[in-house]
Amino acid sequence: MSHSDALSDFIDMTMSRFLRDRDFRLRLLAEADETPRETAYKIRRESMIAAQRRTAS
């Protein structure tokens, strides 16, 4: 593996990690304004979508 490949992989990994962290922080801020019922509904809906994706592929 050349240096440029390793650097490219590192940059890709760092960017994806930064975006995941940013999304997580934004989600926490949004959930701070939600009621527990709204949060539970959203978590349940997202888990159902994830399960459907797993079974579809």
N, C-alpha and C positions, 0 to 999 in steps of 0.2 A: 504494500500500500504506500502510495507516495504521500508526501507532506500535504499536498493540496487536497487529496482525497480525505485525509484525516482532518484537516482544517474544515473542509466543507461539511463533513459529518458532525464535527463539534458545533459548528454554527447552526446547522439544522436542529440538532438536539437542544441547544441552548434556546433557540427561538421557540420551538414547540413547548419547552418547559416554561418559558416566560409567558407564552400565550395561555397555557393551562393555568398558571398561577394567577394571571390577570383575570381570567374568566371566573376562577374560584373566588377571588376577592370581590368581584362585581356581584357574584351570586350571593355571597354573604351579606353584602350591603342591601341587596334587594330583599333578601329574606328577613332582614332586621325589621322591615316595614310590614311584613306579612303576619297574618294570624297563624297560630299553630295548625288550624284546619287547612288553610291555603297551602302551607308548606307541606303537610302530609299528602295532600292531593297531588301536588307537583312531583313529589318524590315517587309516589305510586305510579303516576303517569309516565315519568321518565324510566322507571324500572320496567314497565310493560313495553315501552318502545324498545328498550335495550334487549329484552327477551325476544321480541319479534325479530329484531335484526339478527340475533344469534341463530334463531331457528330458520330464518330465510336464507342464510348463507351456508 
